Amino acid sequence: MESIYLQKYVGTCLTQGLAEVARIRPVDPIEYLALWICKYKENVAMEQLRQKEMANLERERELALREQEMMERLRAEELMFQQQQLAFQLELEMQEKERQRIEELQRAQEQLEKEMRMNMENIAKSEDTSHSEDTAAGSGKTLAEISDRYGAPNLSRVEELDEPMLSDVALNIDQDL
């Protein structure tokens, strides 16, 4: 049982120390072995501390890599967001231009309709005046009475018949066919 204890806790240290004493062959091997064992303990403690530091450094490196990847993803997302914002602004500008173009077309169409109405009203007025002249002429007055010209013939009113009459020209066209 004691040998298991010694082998577990002192075996490696003592074996390596004795091998070092046999290799170097100092003048006082016991003192050398004692100092070597003390130094061994410091070396083991320093090795354990170094391993902990290396593990911490490795963890910190992994965290730094993750953080760097996260920052790259955030930059990529920010760039994508900016591109989307730019595309959205361009779309809004295009819609605004389209809306302005449509408004201009509507104004032009309204202006055209207004001009057409005015033309139609002018045509209607001119027809009314010519119709009123026609009605004045058809009211039983003669051409001389309607006309302001000197020497206009004094013709009586002509009544039209309800019978359709074909003119000589229409009859000639029918014969040619």
Buried (B, 14 or more C-beta within 10 A) or exposed (E): EEEEEEEEEEEEBBEEBEEBBEEEEEEEBEEBBEEBBEEBEEEEEEEEEEEEEEEEEEEEEEEEEEEEEEEEEEEEEEEEEEEEEEEEEEEEEEEEEEEEEEEEEEEEEEEEEEEEEEEEEEEEEEEEEEEEEEEEBEEEEBBBEBEEEEEEEEEEEEEEEEEEEEEEEEEEEEEEE
